[in-house]
């Protein structure tokens, strides 16, 4: 194993690019369900839904594997990196004696506009809008010390998760239980009807019908995330799991943990063991018993993945294994948007029309195929260009000037 080398101020943190590339893979593995069938509504019906009658044993197994190892972990990882990135951008601006806040506000506004276009015109499951809105809140914490950021992160997360966990262990009298079961049956029927409507529109509808369904689904997605509420606190509360990880990522950046891992080995090892010994069992318990275990297990397993990358990166064989993810991470914005374009073209009726006709195991194979293609293209692209296409647009609109796009030849 090589010694953990510190990062010089002018150097790019390759570990972050690799983690971001891995996060793009994890997000695709989750999103492929929403690309391929009405997961948004069927998830609300409970564990069983009408499409499962066509599933094979392997489809249920792959579903459990995704729930244990992927679900919620990688959107948290992306949130962690978003917070990390804000601090890096702020420190770079300070080093160059530039004004940070106006620049970052422009960056968030551009992200918000692109997220709205993405959500309404390409794919309704957009998360860029949510990140942009949370970024405005994150700015309020930019001057906090690392310890303060960690405290806020933990406190916010507990405020969100503890009431939910406590409710799941409360005893309910028979009358309340019967009324709750009746309500759940009514809601399940409503979501089944919504799912069948989406199945018809995306799988067999015209382009116009697909657009109408996408707008309907996008508005519903925004409603359940609190984005349509006139009370901004409702949106913030619904987004606390993501925002807590934004704060944690900002704390890691301020503490320079990835800049010089050798100074933080004890912390990194502690997080690794917590993820392995608590995070993994909690995610298994989520699949076997209770959904609330996911709130405990997801962030810890995410940190296990992150710290594992740090340790693997400092083995020669580990670095060779991980480096192809770096190019995906450096073009993450472009790859995220292109996953939506490719996914909808494969599954919606204006493309190959596979919506609702592909089971989870095959869908995961398609997702892996898309990602391998993106990894191949990203690595070739960065041999010719400094940025991904959308990274270049985002940077141009943020700074108000066009940066050099093509690499100069040797």
Beta strands, then each sheet from edge to edge (+ up, - down):
end
